[in-house]
Amino acid sequence: MATSTQYSEESTKGVQELGWTKIAYNDAGTLNPPVILLHGAGAGASSWSNFVLNFGYFAEHYRTIAMDQPGYGKSDPWVADSEPRNTANARAVRDLMDKLGIEKASLIGNSMGGATALAFAVDYPDRLAKVVLMGSGGGGPTLFAQQPSEGGKALQACYFEQSFETFRKFFDIMLYNGKAVSDDVLRARVNSISEAHLEAWRQSRGGPVRNLFSELPKVTAPTLIIQGRNDRVVAPESALQLLSVLPNSQLHMFNRCGHWVQYEHADEFNAMVIDFLKNDQPAA
């Protein structure tokens, strides 16, 4: 895979105190506007694990920041009891940008990270350059897909039982080829889960929800929607819904691909995203 090995998780790590929560991230590269990587949900999720095959490649082209969203990875636990998670996550992105002196950035969001990117696009449009969404949340209710999805149920199960077997079942559903993630990687993810993060998640259940769908037509930032045709977590129908309401969007769907396009088709994903970021897009 065309990924760089010169950047490690340890050598690029950073932490910023935002006043209301502490955010951990990895930071490398120099070219502006920076790219911020936003991971999906799930017990043990982090931006480094979501984008391990992409971070180094992107950092060779742009300043690249892999951010652990509130309540995930090495960021502080956070309870979403009074503010919708996508709204708070978007605010955390803005506050981290302020701390790092970044005026404008492009956002690349997977699943929950896509919902964060869309909330940011609505709330802070002047701070946004471009958006890349893959397997994104925030697309509104689906007409034909099962809700909750098969993958969504498996993801929830990992919060209640942190065992290798539960995570293996989830990854076998989440990816077209779950065996692409080794047993050792899964065990490491299980072992990384902290009780403090789990307790914060439990307290967040039933918290406020913000439906972005009606607000998306005012998002004019150039948007690349990427979707796995075989995604069993977020149905491909959701990508079509996003395409229908985002006025400056385009869609690429990968065959034989589940929820992690950036992992299962890393080379194509990396090249496609960099090409999108580097080239001017028609105005909405």
Number of C-alpha atoms within 10 A of each C-alpha: 11 13 16 16 11 10 17 15 15 8 11 14 17 15 15 15 14 14 7 11 14 20 25 23 24 23 22 21 20 13 13 14 18 25 27 26 29 30 27 26 18 18 26 22 21 26 27 23 17 19 19 20 23 23 31 21 24 23 21 17 17 21 19 28 27 27 29 29 33 25 26 28 25 25 21 20 22 23 19 24 16 11 15 15 25 25 21 19 25 24 17 23 23 22 19 21 18 13 12 10 9 15 14 20 23 23 28 24 26 30 22 24 30 28 27 31 33 32 27 26 24 20 17 14 17 13 16 22 20 23 26 25 27 27 31 29 26 25 25 13 13 14 9 8 15 13 14 11 15 18 22 19 13 22 22 14 18 21 19 12 13 17 15 18 13 18 23 20 16 23 22 17 22 24 25 22 14 16 11 12 15 10 14 10 11 19 16 12 18 20 13 14 18 15 10 13 22 19 14 18 20 14 14 18 11 9 13 12 14 12 15 18 17 10 15 20 15 15 21 19 22 23 27 22 23 25 30 27 21 20 26 22 27 29 26 22 18 21 26 16 16 24 18 15 17 22 18 19 21 17 17 14 17 18 14 15 22 29 29 25 27 23 21 22 18 20 17 14 18 22 14 14 17 14 11 17 21 10 8 9 14 8 9 12
